[in-house]
Amino acid sequence: MLSDRLLVRIGKDEGERKSSGGILIPATAQMAKRLVWAEVIALGQNVRSAEVGDRVLFSPEDRYEVEVQGEDLVMLRERDIHAVAAERIEASTGLYL
């Protein structure tokens, strides 16, 4: 990965969803500005706010899809990330669990 790019894997749970009433909502249903969580697979050398294994929150509109060894992955810029979820504790920006 180069510069400020991240390679992430979107989880299988980001597809179809169920409402609280049990209604199945297909992945193709249009939702206004719904953000998506993904796991970081690889980083460029200039990425500072995330590490491999972290989960990042981003808008599906700000992504580029790529296939690597038969697996569909997403490439993002660091500036397109809205939050970072990680188990480490640091005095940095992001959402740390």
Backbone as a ProteinNet text record, in pm:
[ID]
protein_1_A
[PRIMARY]
MLSDRLLVRIGKDEGERKSSGGILIPATAQMAKRLVWAEVIALGQNVRSAEVGDRVLFSPEDRYEVEVQGEDLVMLRERDIHAVAAERIEASTGLYL
[TERTIARY]
85.4	0	90.1	45.5	122.7	57	137.7	95.8	-7.3	-124	-225.8	-341.1	-315.4	-420.7	-431.6	-555.1	-583.6	-656.3	-627.5	-699.4	-781.2	-913.4	-1001.9	-1091.9	-1139.2	-1233	-1364.7	-1471.2	-1604	-1658.2	-1709.6	-1762.2	-1886.5	-1913	-2031.2	-2160.7	-2154.3	-2273.8	-2320.8	-2247.1	-2286.7	-2384.4	-2425.5	-2517.7	-2661.7	-2737.2	-2877.1	-2889	-2991.2	-3014.7	-3158.5	-3185.2	-3322	-3361.9	-3484.8	-3536	-3570.7	-3601.8	-3638.3	-3766.3	-3848.2	-3971.8	-3954.3	-3832.4	-3804.2	-3813.4	-3833.5	-3842.1	-3702	-3680.5	-3551.6	-3533.6	-3424.3	-3393.7	-3277.3	-3297.9	-3190.3	-3075.4	-2956.9	-2838.1	-2854.1	-2941.8	-2961.4	-3055	-3118.2	-3209.2	-3130.9	-3181	-3113.3	-3135.9	-3028	-3036.2	-2959.7	-3012.6	-2949.7	-2821.8	-2708.7	-2579.5	-2547	-2563.2	-2530.3	-2380.4	-2312.2	-2169.8	-2147.4	-2027.7	-1997.3	-1869.9	-1867.5	-1747.6	-1671.8	-1538.1	-1453.9	-1324.8	-1260.6	-1134.4	-1016.9	-915.3	-796.9	-708.5	-672.3	-588.9	-446	-430.8	-297.7	-302	-184	-173.7	-60.4	-75.7	33.8	125.1	245.7	344	307.3	215	179.2	51.5	-8.4	-130.4	-91.4	-153.7	-119.1	-229.2	-354.9	-464.4	-517.4	-466.8	-516	-398.3	-422.6	-323.8	-392.5	-313.3	-368.8	-445.4	-566.3	-651.5	-756.5	-739.4	-839.8	-965.2	-1076.3	-1200.1	-1217.8	-1251.8	-1269.1	-1410	-1462	-1595	-1579.3	-1647	-1634.5	-1763.9	-1775.4	-1891.4	-1869.5	-1966	-1950.3	-1931.2	-1967	-1950.4	-1804.1	-1720.2	-1580.2	-1485.9	-1521.3	-1439.4	-1411.9	-1308	-1273.3	-1263.2	-1338.7	-1337.2	-1226.2	-1160.7	-1052	-1059.6	-1020.6	-1017.7	-872.4	-839.9	-704.9	-713.3	-650.6	-650	-790.7	-883.6	-1020.6	-1108.5	-1055.9	-1132.9	-1161.9	-1287.7	-1325.9	-1289	-1204.2	-1158.8	-1188.3	-1172	-1199.8	-1076	-1044.4	-932	-986.9	-931.3	-975.7	-857.6	-885.4	-786.4	-806.7	-700.8	-711.5	-810.5	-817.2	-907.9	-1055.1	-1085.8	-1223.9	-1273.3	-1187.3	-1225.3	-1289.6	-1403.1	-1475.1	-1441.4	-1407.7	-1374.9	-1289.6	-1213.8	-1130.7	-1168.5	-1194.8	-1223.6	-1108.5	-1043.6	-929.6	-928.6	-862.8	-855.3	-740.9	-649.9	-537.7	-588.4	-519.1	-556.8	-444.7	-475.3	-377.3	-443.1	-362.9	-414.8	-412.6	-491.7	-495.6	-641.9	-666.6	-802.6	-860.6	-990.6	-1057.1	-1140	-1207.6	-1293.9	-1221.4	-1186.8	-1109.6	-1194.9	-1206.2	-1290.3	-1206.6
-117.4	0	123.8	225.9	348.2	462.4	555.7	683.6	668.7	732.7	735.6	639.9	530.6	436.1	321.5	271.9	156.2	52.9	-72.7	-182.1	-247.3	-254.8	-306	-415.8	-499.2	-606.9	-575.7	-568.4	-543.9	-676.6	-676.9	-799.5	-849.7	-976.7	-1038.4	-983.7	-930.6	-879.7	-746.7	-688.9	-561.8	-581.2	-705.1	-733.3	-713.5	-820.8	-813.1	-789.1	-716.3	-683.9	-719	-729.8	-750.1	-631.3	-587.6	-479.3	-535	-446.1	-491.1	-573.6	-555.7	-632.6	-763.8	-793	-918.8	-913.5	-795.4	-782.1	-783	-864.5	-875.3	-757.5	-683	-568.7	-609.3	-616.3	-661	-560.8	-610.2	-525.2	-417.8	-440.5	-343.4	-229.7	-238.1	-131.2	-2.4	105.5	234.7	297.5	330.7	397.1	527.7	631.5	762.8	768.8	784.3	808.1	708.4	580.7	478	449.2	460.8	432.8	283.3	235.1	92.1	68.5	-40.3	-83	-183.6	-178.1	-274.3	-296.2	-410.4	-445.2	-406.5	-342.5	-300.2	-421.8	-441.1	-552.8	-506.4	-388.9	-336.3	-184	-123.3	22.2	76.5	201	273.3	328.2	370.5	414.8	545.9	624.6	753.8	749.7	634.1	623.1	627.8	720.2	738.3	698.3	700.8	682.9	540.5	447.9	310	213.6	90.6	-16.4	-139.5	-233.2	-357.5	-428	-473.1	-539.9	-448.8	-316.6	-222.6	-226.5	-182	-164.5	-15.8	20.3	160.6	183.3	303.6	343.5	439.9	413	497.6	498	592.4	602	513.5	431	344.4	422.8	549.4	631	668.3	663.8	705.6	587.1	489	369.2	327.3	245.6	182.4	32.9	-46.1	-190	-252.6	-353.9	-423.1	-571.4	-658.2	-801.2	-844.3	-905.1	-952.2	-1101.3	-1183.6	-1328.6	-1385.4	-1337.1	-1385.7	-1329.7	-1239.3	-1179.8	-1034.1	-992.4	-853.3	-768	-667	-576	-432.5	-339.3	-198.8	-116.1	-20.8	69.3	207	265.4	396.2	488.8	617.5	714.8	734.1	767.8	787.4	899	1001.7	1113.9	1076.3	962.1	917.3	837	812.4	736.3	829.6	788.3	868	828.4	700.4	653.5	528.3	503.1	383.5	312.5	181.8	101.4	3.3	10.4	-76.5	-111	-220.6	-261.5	-194.6	-133.4	-64.4	66.1	114.7	239.9	339.5	449.7	553.7	689.9	791.7	928.2	987.9	929.3	971.6	985.6	1025.8	1041.1	905.8	896.6	774.5	715.4	609.7	540.8	415.3	405.5	291.7	212	82.5	-5.2	-81.1
0	0	0	-66.3	-77.2	-1	40.6	97.3	209.4	194.3	300.1	272.4	203.2	165.7	266.4	281.5	366	281.7	304.8	242.6	353.1	333.3	437.6	383.2	476.3	444.7	514.3	436.2	493	542.9	664.8	724.6	654.8	670.4	609.6	670.1	792.6	859.6	802.2	706.7	647.4	531.8	504.7	395.1	439.5	439.5	479.2	629.5	669	809.3	844.8	974.6	1023.3	1108.6	1091.8	1175.1	1312.4	1406.3	1541	1539.8	1437	1423.8	1350	1304.5	1237.7	1086.3	1029.1	883.5	824.2	721.3	655	558.8	574.4	488.4	398.7	266.1	176.7	170.1	133	123.7	17.8	-79.5	-187.5	-149.7	-32.1	11.9	32.9	-21.3	-13.6	124.1	191.3	320.6	309.2	368	357.8	440.9	376.3	440.5	550.7	525.3	624.4	618.7	731.9	740.3	762.8	726.2	729.1	809.7	888.2	960.4	876.1	880.2	808.5	886.3	862.5	929.1	840	898.3	823.4	796.1	668.4	624.7	599.3	537	504.5	507.3	531.3	544.4	458.2	414.5	353.6	462.3	426	524.5	593.7	538.1	598.8	681.6	701.6	782	929	1004.9	1145.9	1242.2	1199.2	1293.7	1304.6	1225.4	1230.1	1218.7	1260.5	1249.1	1190.9	1142.1	1088.9	1200.2	1170.1	1268.3	1330	1318.8	1370.3	1284.1	1341.1	1264.9	1240.8	1117.1	1080.6	1027.6	1051.5	1007.8	891.4	780.4	662.4	582.5	490.5	402.7	280.9	243.3	126.5	-4.3	-4.7	-125	-148.8	-44.9	-53.7	-69.2	-149.7	-156.3	-300.1	-312.8	-439.7	-413.5	-486.3	-466.1	-550	-493	-560.4	-524.8	-618	-591.2	-575.3	-461.7	-432.7	-400.4	-480.5	-463.6	-446.4	-528.1	-527	-416.8	-334.6	-225.7	-257	-239.3	-263.5	-142.8	-165.3	-61.1	-103.4	-10.6	-37.1	-6	-92.4	-70.5	-34.5	72.6	123.1	140.7	150	194.8	344.4	416	560.7	594	512.4	540.4	527.8	464.3	449.2	569.1	667	785.7	888.2	942.4	1042.2	1185.1	1208.1	1343.5	1334.9	1443	1453.7	1583.1	1574.3	1693	1711.9	1829.6	1858	2005.3	2039.5	2179.5	2253	2181.4	2246.8	2308.6	2408.8	2474.8	2452.7	2386	2357.6	2376.5	2386.7	2394	2254.7	2166.3	2026.9	1985.8	1861.8	1815.8	1779.4	1775.2	1734.9	1847	1818.3	1912.4	1956.9	2081.9	2130.7	2227.6	2202.3	2284.7	2384.8
[MASK]
+++++++++++++++++++++++++++++++++++++++++++++++++++++++++++++++++++++++++++++++++++++++++++++++++

